[in-house]
Amino acid sequence: MDPKERELFSKEVYEVVAQIPYGRVITYGEIAWLLGRPNYSRLVGASLKGCAGADLPCHRVVNAQGRLVPGWSEQKLLLEREGVNFCGNGCVDLKTSRWRYEDK
């Protein structure tokens, strides 16, 4: 992907992330799928890595198993404050907390 295309993709990722409702999460792969690039979940993550302080709820994005970003302890605190449910293994309970974007 060339730099211009990557920049456009990142902007599209940010648009999706901005819509995630309070108390809900979505996975990197689901965002990639929504953008018509189902194999680009890692690029979704890379796009979000650089958006700290961009006033986006990027803490609401988790991996396909509900795992949080390694080394970002604040993510769990932010999600807990929003009422996101967690399983005993520390992963987000995707059955109860996943954003169903088709319901928006």
Secondary structure, 3 states (H helix, E strand, C coil): CCHHHHHHHHHHHHHHHHCCCCCCEEEHHHHHHHCCCCCCHHHHHHHHHCCCCCCCCHHHEECCCCCCCCCCHHHHHHHHHCCCCECCCCCECHHHHECCHHHC
